[in-house]
Amino acid sequence: MKTMKPFAFVALFLYSQVAFGSQFQDFLNQEMSKDRELIRRVHTSLYEVYLPDTLKNDPKYFDALKEGLEWSWSEIVRVKEIKLAFQLLARLEFLLGAAGSKVYYAIFKQVEKTPKFRDLKEASQGLKEFLRSSPNKRRIFTAFSDLSLSERRKLLDLMATADLSMHRRIPMTLKAFYSGAIYRGQFALDLAGATNFPPPANVSTKVGALEGLSLKTHLSVDHKKKRVEGELDYLIVGSGISGSILAHELYRAGKKVAVLEKGPFVHPTRTNFRDANQFLRNGGVMPNSVGDIILGMAEISGGGSTLNYDISFPVSDPSVLNHFREWRDQGLVSPKLFDEKALLAANQYVTQKIGVRTVAASEINENNRKLWDGAKALGRVPSMVRLTTLSDSEMKMAQHKDRATDKRSAAEVFLLPSVVDQASTGSPVSLLVNVAAKEILFKKSKAIGVEFEVHRPEGTAHLDPSSVTDLYGFGFKKKKRYKIYAKNIILASGTVGSSFLLENSGIKNENIGKGFVVHPVLPLIAKFPTIQDHYLGTKSSVYVGDQLTVDYKQPLDDYALETSVFPVDKIAMMVPGTPEDVLGWVKDFRKLTGAGVVLIDKPRYDNRFVFKKGKDDVSILYELSESDRARMKKGIAAAARILLAAGASEVVVNTIENYMNPPIIKSETDVQTLEKNLKLDPATTLMLSGHIMGSNKMGKDPATSVVNPQFQVWGTESLYVGDASIFPSSVGANPMMSIYTTAYLLSQHLLHP
């Protein structure tokens, strides 16, 4: 974009408005009047929109706020949605006209079609009238940064309640982004008075990731031929839950195995990576097409098990076993491979290996206590969570003194023991990290290998100093593609990754990447009269699952309530209202608790992944159905009632349906009003998701599925899929243990067909 000359009258106008303003206000004015790119001025003007006057006018916050402004400017380039919003706000005629609308809908491949010109004109009329009401009759042809602060806030308020999702989505995204930028780091903790907040979860120990490990591989690299040499029985793409256990079981049987991982290697016990967003795809900012769900996808050895909160629902849990029975009854899975006895035996093996435990009553912190007490008071049925973590007493044992985490991930239990060859049962598993698989290689219909390239040629020390990007010193060349061959190929790179590989490799099946589910989570934030310190102790110990379906022939509302834990910046991102409202919640941070509604959503064929040709840059076309919205509203109302019953004085939902006057829930009457009026329309209420599954469904017919009942991709030989993408629908609860179990079943099928 060309650099524009400064508008002297804009600087004069702003100065006249704040002649007696604060030091930081003067700084903002200087930023907006400099001769620099228009986009920078738009950024500065947006930062000011979400900045409370009480902070801006206090000189002691100047340095922290300036740092937040610079940090957010550096982050903008990483978020496609923010960059596009800036382009539209730089010239408001693009925001309100047909040209900008076409660009917006084309880039995000909206589920809804680009509006017709007449509809666009009608939907934009209110915004245009507001801009034209100014003395300057051509305000529609100006930039967002040329408006006064009050006009900027009013325009975003109008956009948040507009008819077009394009208009609603922009303020929802910007509010989350800038609120998170303002309230970050030690500055935010000081504001919140949270001096006892735990240190960052991604602080590495002094012990290096590879120190003390004996690594060897039978593979070598021919850089001239751009080929990895060495015989392989199995090549596994992805080192997450499914990839780790598959590698472990095949290696134990004496097979020669290699694993390709897009992310780096980190030692699974020497660093605590819980909440480490830098190892999530796109920094954890993966919105769906209509902008109301942020999806999290791990890119690190061990996958999601390295980063998640370890909540374990065994396959034997009635809400999970119900779905496996449904699939078996419908003939979607092999009755022999998924025989209930075999299924439960596999689940028991995995559970014992990982050390799943039920949380002790003494571990219930104040956050979880509120969910338990509120549910009991209303006659609901709370339960204790099962976790894949060590208890506090176990962490104090001598053998665990060097651990940096209580987490027991797939990387620790299955992957690392196979890579370091502790059992000496044969060739250790070769783990190639920092490589992105691009295409499956075929000889006719038989899969014979994979082509890959280095994912981050510069390495990942900027993410964490303990991360390793080349375990064997292979020295793969920057931006070059290499080929690696094997007798069998197993895709275990997750719902998005496996879908991309299948599509990019020319597999002719229109079901690839379609009909997935995500378990959308909508958090509620509750304020109590006394300090709760929800962030201390065991993060998750209680859930309410009495509405999870246990018999598919008699479905319930199918949602669960789980506790939520958030740092200050995430609280600021989620609580609605004015900048002063957000500041009030931040200052009450220690009095807050959270509960999340986890919806068991139903597959919809219109929900699909769209990839750019040859690239795994993905557009996530996902929208809740009407029935899913109705069940989510029931879950929201239930969570609000439970929090009020536990003694909360106020409860809020992260929605912009009433942008600057959000619904504050204080009574049963408020709950009923919310349940009646909340629409959950696209781009109004921000949800989260980390349970993505079902994009390459297993089934009995290639016309309706991607993988046959024996895990094999239809129409191919030696090509299997073993991750969560094969589930015909949701597994009915947190899917971690179901993924472990089905991957184990695949390993046994391959070893004993």
C-alpha positions in Angstrom: 0.0 0.0 0.0 1.3 3.5 -0.9 2.3 5.8 1.9 -0.1 8.7 2.3 0.7 12.2 3.4 -0.4 13.2 6.8 -3.7 15.1 7.2 -2.8 18.2 9.1 -6.4 18.9 9.9 -6.9 15.5 11.4 -4.0 16.1 13.8 -5.4 19.5 14.6 -8.8 18.1 15.2 -7.6 15.4 17.5 -5.4 17.8 19.4 -8.4 20.1 19.9 -10.3 17.3 21.4 -7.6 16.3 23.9 -5.8 19.6 24.6 -5.7 18.8 28.2 -5.3 15.0 27.7 -2.8 12.5 29.1 0.8 11.6 28.1 -0.4 8.5 26.3 -3.2 10.4 24.5 -0.5 12.8 23.2 1.5 9.8 22.1 -1.4 8.3 20.2 -2.0 11.6 18.5 1.6 11.7 17.4 1.4 8.1 16.1 -1.8 8.9 14.0 -0.3 12.1 12.5 3.0 10.7 11.3 3.8 10.3 7.7 3.6 6.6 7.5 1.3 4.0 6.0 -2.4 4.5 6.4 -2.6 1.0 7.9 -0.4 2.0 10.8 -2.8 4.9 11.6 -5.7 2.6 11.4 -4.0 0.2 13.9 -3.3 3.1 16.3 -6.8 4.3 16.1 -8.2 0.9 16.8 -5.9 0.4 19.8 -7.3 3.6 21.2 -10.9 2.4 20.7 -10.4 -0.5 23.1 -8.3 1.4 25.6 -10.0 2.6 28.8 -9.6 6.3 29.4 -8.7 5.6 33.0 -5.6 3.7 31.8 -4.8 6.1 29.1 -4.9 9.1 31.4 -2.5 7.5 34.0 1.2 8.2 33.2 2.4 5.1 35.2 0.9 2.9 32.5 2.5 4.7 29.5 5.4 2.2 28.9 3.2 -0.9 29.2 0.5 0.5 26.9 3.1 1.6 24.3 4.6 -1.9 24.4 1.2 -3.4 23.8 0.7 -1.1 20.8 4.0 -2.2 19.3 3.5 -5.9 20.1 0.0 -5.9 18.5 1.4 -4.2 15.4 4.0 -7.0 15.0 1.3 -9.6 15.4 -1.0 -8.2 12.8 1.0 -9.7 9.9 0.3 -13.2 11.2 -3.5 -13.0 11.3 -5.1 -12.9 7.8 -8.5 -11.8 9.2 -7.0 -8.7 11.0 -5.1 -7.7 7.9 -8.2 -7.9 5.8 -10.2 -5.8 8.4 -7.5 -3.2 8.1 -7.8 -3.0 4.4 -11.5 -2.4 4.6 -11.2 0.2 7.4 -8.5 2.1 5.6 -11.1 3.3 3.1 -14.6 3.0 4.4 -16.2 2.9 1.0 -14.6 -0.6 0.6 -16.2 -1.6 3.9 -19.7 -0.5 2.8 -19.5 -1.2 -1.0 -19.8 -4.1 -3.3 -16.1 -4.3 -4.1 -14.9 -4.8 -0.5 -17.7 -7.3 0.1 -16.7 -9.4 -2.9 -13.1 -9.5 -1.7 -14.1 -10.4 1.8 -16.4 -13.2 0.9 -14.0 -14.6 -1.7 -11.0 -14.7 0.8 -12.9 -16.4 3.6 -15.1 -18.6 1.3 -18.1 -17.9 3.5 -20.8 -20.6 3.9 -23.2 -17.8 2.9 -23.0 -16.5 -0.6 -21.7 -13.0 -1.4 -24.8 -10.7 -1.0 -26.5 -9.3 -4.0 -25.9 -5.6 -4.6 -29.4 -4.7 -3.5 -29.1 -6.6 -0.3 -25.6 -5.2 0.4 -26.9 -1.7 -0.2 -29.8 -2.2 2.2 -27.6 -3.8 4.9 -25.1 -0.9 4.7 -27.7 1.9 4.8 -27.6 2.5 8.5 -23.8 2.7 8.5 -23.8 5.1 5.6 -26.3 7.3 7.2 -24.2 7.5 10.4 -21.1 8.5 8.4 -23.0 11.0 6.3 -24.5 12.6 9.4 -21.2 14.3 10.0 -20.6 17.9 8.8 -18.1 16.4 6.3 -20.6 15.0 3.7 -17.9 12.7 2.2 -17.0 10.8 5.4 -17.9 7.5 3.7 -14.8 8.0 1.5 -12.4 8.6 4.4 -10.4 6.3 6.6 -11.5 4.9 10.0 -8.5 6.6 11.6 -9.9 10.0 10.5 -13.0 9.6 12.7 -13.1 10.9 16.2 -12.8 8.4 19.0 -16.5 8.5 19.8 -17.4 8.1 16.1 -15.0 5.1 15.8 -16.7 3.4 18.7 -20.2 4.2 17.4 -19.3 2.8 14.0 -18.1 -0.5 15.5 -21.2 -0.6 17.6 -23.4 -0.3 14.6 -21.3 -2.9 12.7 -21.7 -5.4 15.6 -25.4 -5.4 15.2 -25.6 -5.2 11.4 -27.3 -7.7 9.1 -24.2 -8.8 7.3 -21.9 -11.3 9.0 -19.0 -9.4 7.3 -19.8 -6.3 9.3 -20.4 -8.2 12.6 -17.3 -10.3 12.3 -14.9 -7.3 12.1 -15.7 -5.7 15.5 -15.9 -9.1 17.2 -12.4 -10.1 15.9 -10.9 -6.7 16.6 -12.3 -6.5 20.1 -10.7 -9.9 21.0 -7.4 -9.0 19.3 -6.9 -5.6 20.9 -8.2 -6.4 24.3 -5.8 -9.3 24.4 -3.0 -7.0 23.3 -3.7 -4.4 26.0 -4.0 -6.8 28.9 -0.9 -8.9 28.6 2.2 -9.7 30.6 3.1 -8.4 34.1 1.3 -5.2 33.5 -2.0 -7.1 33.4 -1.2 -9.2 36.4 -0.4 -6.1 38.4 -3.7 -4.5 37.4 -5.5 -7.7 38.5 -3.6 -7.9 41.7 -2.7 -11.5 40.8 0.7 -11.7 42.4 0.2 -15.4 43.0 -0.5 -16.2 39.3 1.7 -19.2 38.2 4.7 -18.5 36.0 4.3 -19.0 32.2 3.8 -22.7 31.4 6.4 -22.7 28.6 9.4 -21.9 30.8 12.1 -24.5 29.9 14.3 -26.3 32.4 18.0 -26.1 32.3 18.3 -29.6 30.9 18.5 -29.7 27.1 15.9 -31.5 25.1 18.4 -34.1 23.8 20.7 -34.3 26.8 21.2 -37.9 28.0 19.2 -39.4 25.0 20.8 -42.0 22.8 19.5 -41.3 19.3 20.3 -43.4 16.3 18.7 -44.1 12.9 19.2 -46.5 10.1 18.1 -43.8 7.6 20.4 -41.4 5.7 19.9 -38.6 3.2 21.0 -38.3 -0.4 20.9 -34.5 -0.9 21.6 -34.8 -4.6 18.7 -37.1 -5.2 16.6 -35.2 -2.6 15.8 -38.6 -1.1 15.8 -40.3 2.4 17.5 -43.7 2.0 16.7 -46.7 4.1 14.1 -49.5 4.2 10.9 -48.8 6.0 7.9 -51.1 6.8 5.8 -48.1 7.9 5.9 -44.4 7.4 3.6 -42.5 9.7 2.7 -38.9 9.0 2.2 -37.1 12.3 3.5 -37.7 15.8 0.4 -36.8 17.8 -1.7 -39.2 19.8 -2.4 -41.7 17.0 1.0 -41.4 15.4 2.9 -41.9 18.7 1.0 -45.1 19.7 1.1 -46.5 16.2 4.9 -46.0 16.0 5.3 -47.6 19.5 3.3 -50.7 18.8 4.8 -51.3 15.3 8.3 -50.7 16.6 7.7 -53.2 19.5 6.8 -55.8 16.9 10.2 -55.3 15.2 9.0 -53.2 12.3 11.1 -50.5 10.8 9.2 -47.2 11.3 9.7 -43.5 10.6 7.5 -40.6 11.7 7.2 -37.3 10.0 6.2 -34.3 12.2 5.5 -30.8 11.0 6.4 -29.3 14.4 9.7 -29.4 16.4 10.7 -32.0 19.0 10.5 -31.0 22.7 11.4 -33.3 25.5 8.0 -34.3 27.0 9.0 -34.1 30.7 11.7 -31.4 30.7 9.4 -28.5 29.7 5.8 -27.7 30.6 4.0 -26.7 27.4 0.5 -26.5 28.7 -1.0 -23.2 27.2 1.9 -22.8 24.9 0.1 -21.2 22.0 3.3 -20.7 20.0 3.1 -24.4 19.1 -0.5 -24.2 17.8 -1.1 -23.8 14.1 -1.2 -20.1 13.2 -0.4 -19.1 16.8 -3.8 -20.5 17.9 -5.8 -18.2 15.7 -7.7 -20.4 13.3 -11.2 -19.0 12.8 -14.0 -20.8 11.0 -15.5 -19.2 7.9 -18.2 -17.2 9.7 -15.8 -16.1 12.5 -17.5 -17.4 15.6 -15.2 -20.4 16.5 -11.5 -20.3 17.0 -9.9 -23.8 16.5 -6.7 -25.0 18.0 -4.4 -27.4 16.2 -1.1 -28.5 17.7 2.2 -28.6 15.7 4.7 -30.2 18.1 5.9 -33.7 18.9 3.1 -35.5 20.8 0.5 -33.3 19.1 -2.4 -32.1 21.2 -1.5 -34.4 24.1 1.6 -32.1 24.7 -0.6 -29.0 25.1 -4.0 -30.0 26.3 -5.6 -30.2 29.8 -5.5 -34.0 29.9 -9.2 -34.6 30.5 -9.8 -38.3 29.8 -13.1 -40.0 28.8 -12.3 -43.7 28.4 -14.1 -45.6 25.7 -15.8 -47.5 28.5 -17.6 -44.3 29.5 -21.3 -44.7 28.6 -21.4 -41.5 26.6 -18.5 -42.7 24.5 -19.3 -46.4 24.2 -22.7 -45.4 23.0 -21.2 -43.9 19.8 -19.0 -46.9 19.0 -22.1 -49.1 19.4 -24.0 -46.8 17.0 -21.3 -47.0 14.4 -21.1 -50.8 14.7 -24.9 -51.2 14.5 -25.0 -49.1 11.3 -22.2 -51.1 9.7 -19.8 -48.1 9.5 -17.0 -49.9 11.4 -15.8 -53.4 11.2 -17.8 -55.6 13.7 -14.6 -57.7 14.2 -12.1 -54.9 14.7 -14.5 -52.9 16.8 -15.9 -55.8 18.7 -16.9 -54.5 22.1 -14.7 -56.9 24.0 -11.7 -56.0 21.8 -12.5 -52.3 22.0 -12.6 -52.3 25.8 -9.4 -54.4 26.1 -7.6 -51.9 23.9 -8.9 -49.1 26.0 -7.8 -50.8 29.2 -4.3 -51.3 27.8 -4.0 -47.7 26.8 -5.4 -46.4 30.0 -2.9 -48.4 32.1 0.0 -47.4 29.9 -0.8 -43.7 30.3 -1.8 -43.9 33.9 -5.2 -42.4 33.7 -6.4 -41.5 37.2 -9.5 -40.1 38.8 -9.0 -36.8 40.5 -9.0 -36.9 44.3 -11.6 -34.8 46.2 -8.7 -32.9 47.8 -7.7 -31.6 44.4 -10.9 -29.6 43.8 -9.9 -26.0 43.7 -12.4 -23.1 44.1 -13.1 -22.9 40.4 -14.2 -26.5 40.2 -15.9 -26.3 43.6 -18.3 -23.8 42.2 -19.3 -26.1 39.4 -19.8 -29.0 41.8 -21.7 -27.0 44.4 -23.9 -25.2 41.9 -24.8 -28.5 40.1 -25.6 -30.2 43.4 -27.8 -27.3 44.5 -29.9 -27.7 41.3 -30.2 -31.5 41.3 -27.7 -32.0 38.5 -25.1 -34.7 38.6 -21.4 -33.5 38.8 -18.6 -36.0 38.4 -14.9 -36.2 39.0 -12.7 -35.8 36.0 -10.2 -38.5 35.0 -6.8 -37.1 34.0 -3.6 -38.3 32.3 -1.4 -36.5 34.8 0.6 -37.4 37.9 -0.8 -36.4 41.2 0.9 -33.9 43.5 2.2 -36.7 45.7 3.6 -38.5 42.7 5.3 -35.4 41.5 7.2 -35.2 44.9 8.6 -38.7 44.5 12.4 -39.0 43.9 12.1 -40.5 40.4 10.1 -37.4 39.3 12.3 -34.7 40.8 13.5 -33.5 37.4 10.1 -33.3 35.8 8.9 -29.9 34.7 5.3 -31.1 34.2 2.8 -33.4 35.6 1.5 -34.2 32.1 1.9 -37.6 30.7 1.7 -37.1 26.9 1.8 -39.4 23.9 5.3 -38.3 23.3 6.5 -39.4 26.8 4.6 -42.7 27.0 4.8 -44.0 23.4 7.0 -41.9 21.1 10.2 -41.2 23.0 10.7 -44.8 24.3 10.5 -45.9 20.7 12.9 -43.3 19.4 15.6 -43.9 22.0 15.4 -47.6 21.6 15.3 -48.4 25.3 13.8 -51.8 24.7 16.4 -52.8 22.1 13.9 -54.8 20.2 15.2 -53.7 16.8 15.7 -50.5 14.8 14.4 -47.5 16.8 11.8 -45.3 15.3 13.2 -42.5 13.2 11.6 -39.2 14.0 11.9 -36.5 11.3 10.7 -33.2 12.8 10.1 -29.8 11.3 9.1 -31.4 8.0 5.7 -30.8 6.3 4.3 -33.7 4.2 3.0 -32.4 0.9 2.0 -35.3 -1.2 1.5 -39.1 -1.0 3.5 -40.9 -3.7 1.8 -43.7 -5.6 2.7 -46.5 -8.0 -0.6 -47.0 -9.7 -3.0 -47.3 -6.7 -0.3 -48.4 -4.2 1.0 -45.8 -1.8 4.8 -46.0 -1.8 6.1 -42.9 -0.1 5.6 -39.2 0.8 7.1 -36.0 -0.5 7.9 -33.4 2.2 9.7 -30.1 2.7 11.2 -28.3 5.7 8.5 -26.5 7.6 10.6 -23.9 9.4 14.1 -23.6 7.8 15.1 -21.0 10.4 14.4 -23.5 13.2 12.2 -22.9 16.2 14.4 -21.5 18.9 12.2 -18.4 18.8 9.3 -20.6 20.0 11.2 -22.2 22.8 15.0 -22.7 23.3 14.5 -26.4 24.1 12.8 -27.2 20.8 14.8 -29.3 18.3 14.3 -29.3 14.5 16.8 -31.9 13.3 17.4 -34.8 15.6 20.0 -36.6 13.4 21.8 -33.7 11.8 20.4 -34.6 8.3 20.6 -30.9 7.3 17.7 -30.8 5.0 18.1 -27.9 2.6 15.9 -24.8 2.8 12.8 -24.8 0.7 13.7 -28.1 -1.0 11.4 -31.1 -1.3 12.6 -34.6 -0.3 11.0 -38.0 -0.9 10.9 -40.9 1.6 9.6 -44.4 0.7 8.0 -47.2 2.7 5.9 -50.3 2.2 3.0 -48.8 4.0 1.8 -45.2 4.7 -0.3 -44.2 7.7 -1.8 -40.8 7.9 -2.0 -39.5 11.5 -1.6 -35.8 11.0 -5.0 -34.8 12.3 -8.3 -33.8 10.9 -6.9 -31.0 8.8 -3.5 -32.4 7.9 -4.8 -35.8 6.7 -7.5 -34.2 4.7 -5.0 -31.9 3.0 -2.7 -34.8 2.1 -5.5 -36.9 0.7 -6.8 -34.1 -1.4 -3.5 -32.8 -2.6 -2.4 -36.3 -3.6 -5.2 -36.7 -6.1 -7.4 -39.1 -4.2 -10.7 -39.1 -6.0 -13.3 -39.0 -3.2 -15.6 -36.1 -2.8 -16.0 -36.9 0.9 -12.5 -35.8 1.9 -12.5 -33.0 4.4 -16.3 -32.9 4.8 -18.8 -33.4 7.6 -16.4 -32.8 10.4 -17.4 -31.9 14.0 -15.5 -29.6 16.4 -17.2 -29.8 19.9 -17.6 -26.0 20.1 -17.0 -24.6 23.6 -18.7 -21.5 24.8 -17.1 -20.1 28.1 -19.1 -18.2 30.7 -17.3 -16.0 33.1 -18.7 -15.6 36.7 -17.9 -13.0 39.3 -18.1 -13.8 43.0 -18.1 -11.5 46.1 -14.9 -13.1 47.4 -11.6 -14.1 46.0 -11.6 -17.4 44.1 -8.1 -17.6 42.5 -9.5 -19.9 39.8 -6.0 -20.4 38.3 -4.4 -22.2 41.3 -4.3 -25.9 41.9 -5.6 -28.7 39.5 -7.1 -26.9 36.5 -9.8 -29.5 35.7 -11.3 -31.8 38.3 -15.1 -31.6 37.9 -17.6 -31.8 35.0 -21.3 -32.1 34.6 -22.2 -34.8 32.0 -25.8 -35.8 32.9 -27.0 -34.5 29.5 -24.5 -36.5 27.4 -26.4 -39.2 25.4 -25.7 -42.7 26.6 -28.1 -44.5 24.2 -28.2 -43.1 20.7 -31.8 -44.3 20.3 -32.8 -42.0 23.1 -30.8 -38.8 22.6 -30.4 -36.1 25.3 -29.4 -32.5 24.8 -25.8 -33.8 24.4 -23.7 -31.2 26.1 -21.3 -31.2 29.0 -20.2 -28.5 31.4 -16.5 -28.3 32.2 -14.4 -25.7 34.1 -12.5 -23.0 32.3 -9.2 -21.4 33.3 -7.9 -18.3 31.6 -5.1 -15.8 32.0 -5.9 -12.1 32.2 -5.5 -11.4 28.5 -8.0 -14.2 27.6 -10.5 -12.8 30.2 -10.2 -9.4 28.5 -10.8 -11.0 25.1 -13.9 -12.8 26.2 -15.9 -10.4 28.5 -18.1 -8.1 26.4 -18.9 -4.4 27.0 -17.2 -1.1 26.9 -13.4 -0.7 27.5 -14.2 0.5 31.0 -16.4 -2.7 31.5 -13.5 -4.9 30.4 -11.1 -3.1 32.8 -13.6 -3.7 35.6 -13.6 -7.4 35.0 -9.8 -7.4 34.8 -9.5 -5.7 38.1 -11.8 -8.4 39.6 -9.7 -11.2 38.1 -9.2 -12.9 41.4 -12.9 -13.1 42.0 -13.7 -14.8 38.7 -14.4 -18.4 37.8 -15.4 -20.0 34.5 -17.5 -22.8 33.1 -17.6 -23.9 29.5 -20.4 -25.5 27.6 -19.0 -28.3 25.4 -21.5 -29.1 22.7 -21.6 -32.5 21.0 -22.3 -31.2 17.5 -23.7 -33.3 14.7 -22.1 -33.8 11.3 -23.2 -31.5 8.5 -22.0 -32.2 5.0 -21.8 -28.5 4.3 -19.1 -28.2 6.9 -15.8 -28.8 5.1 -12.2 -27.8 4.6 -11.2 -25.8 1.5 -7.5 -25.8 0.6 -5.5 -23.7 -1.7 -4.1 -25.8 -4.5 -0.9 -27.5 -3.4 -0.9 -25.7 0.0 -2.3 -26.6 3.4 -3.5 -23.1 3.9 -7.1 -24.0 4.9 -10.4 -22.2 5.0 -12.6 -23.9 7.6 -16.2 -23.8 6.4 -18.2 -24.5 9.6 -21.5 -23.3 10.9 -23.7 -24.6 13.7 -27.1 -26.0 12.6 -30.3 -24.7 14.0 -30.6 -27.8 16.3 -27.0 -27.4 17.5 -27.7 -23.7 18.3 -30.8 -24.7 20.3 -28.9 -27.2 22.3 -26.0 -24.8 22.9 -28.5 -22.2 24.3 -29.8 -24.9 26.7 -26.2 -25.5 27.9 -25.5 -21.8 28.3 -28.7 -21.4 30.4 -27.7 -24.4 32.5 -24.2 -23.2 33.1 -25.5 -19.7 34.1 -28.0 -21.2 36.6 -25.3 -23.4 38.1 -22.9 -20.5 38.6 -25.7 -18.4 40.1 -26.6 -21.2 42.4 -23.0 -21.4 43.5 -23.1 -17.8 44.7 -22.0 -15.8 41.6 -23.1 -12.2 41.6 -22.8 -11.7 37.9 -22.3 -14.0 34.9 -21.4 -12.9 31.3 -21.4 -14.7 27.9 -18.9 -13.7 25.3 -21.3 -12.2 22.7 -21.6 -9.0 20.7 -25.3 -9.4 20.0 -25.8 -6.3 22.2 -22.3 -4.9 21.7 -21.9 -2.1 24.2 -24.7 -3.2 26.5 -24.0 -6.9 27.1 -26.3 -9.2 29.0 -25.3 -9.3 32.6 -26.9 -12.3 34.2 -27.8 -11.8 37.9 -31.0 -13.7 38.3 -33.2 -16.5 37.0 -35.2 -13.8 35.1 -32.0 -12.8 33.3 -31.3 -16.4 32.4 -34.7 -16.8 30.9 -34.3 -13.6 28.9 -30.9 -14.7 27.6 -32.1 -18.1 26.6 -35.0 -16.5 24.8 -33.2 -13.7 23.0 -29.7 -15.1 22.3 -29.5 -16.1 18.6 -26.0 -17.4 18.3 -26.0 -16.1 14.8 -22.7 -16.3 12.9 -20.1 -13.7 13.9 -21.8 -12.7 17.1 -20.7 -15.1 19.9 -17.1 -16.3 20.0 -16.5 -20.0 20.8 -13.4 -22.2 21.1 -12.6 -25.7 19.8 -9.8 -28.2 20.2 -11.8 -31.5 19.4 -11.8 -31.6 15.6 -12.8 -35.0 14.2 -14.6 -36.8 11.4 -13.4 -35.2 8.2 -12.4 -38.5 6.5 -15.0 -40.8 7.8 -14.8 -44.5 8.1 -17.8 -46.2 6.4 -19.1 -49.1 4.4 -19.5 -47.2 1.1 -17.0 -45.0 -0.8 -19.9 -42.9 -1.8 -20.4 -41.7 1.7 -16.9 -42.3 3.4 -13.2 -41.9 2.8 -11.8 -44.9 4.7 -13.1 -48.5 4.7 -13.9 -50.4 7.9 -10.3 -51.7 7.9 -8.8 -48.1 8.1 -7.7 -48.3 4.5 -8.4 -45.4 2.1 -10.9 -46.4 -0.5 -9.4 -47.2 -3.9 -5.8 -47.4 -2.7 -3.4 -50.0 -1.4 -1.0 -49.7 1.6 -2.6 -46.3 2.6 -4.3 -46.1 6.0 -5.7 -43.3 8.2 -5.5 -43.7 12.0 -6.4 -40.3 13.5 -9.6 -38.6 14.7 -10.6 -37.8 11.1 -11.9 -41.3 10.6 -14.7 -41.1 13.2 -18.1 -41.2 11.6 -19.4 -38.7 14.0 -18.4 -37.2 17.4 -17.2 -39.7 20.0 -19.6 -38.0 22.5 -17.0 -36.5 24.9 -13.3 -35.3 24.9 -11.8 -37.6 22.3 -8.2 -38.2 23.5 -8.7 -41.7 24.8 -10.9 -42.7 21.8 -8.0 -41.6 19.5 -5.5 -43.7 21.5 -7.7 -46.7 21.5 -8.7 -46.7 17.7 -5.0 -46.1 16.8 -4.0 -49.1 18.9 -6.7 -51.2 17.1 -5.2 -50.2 13.8 -1.7 -51.2 14.9 -3.0 -54.7 15.9 -4.9 -55.0 12.6 -1.7 -54.2 10.6 0.3 -56.7 12.7 -2.4 -59.4 12.8 -4.6 -58.9 9.7 
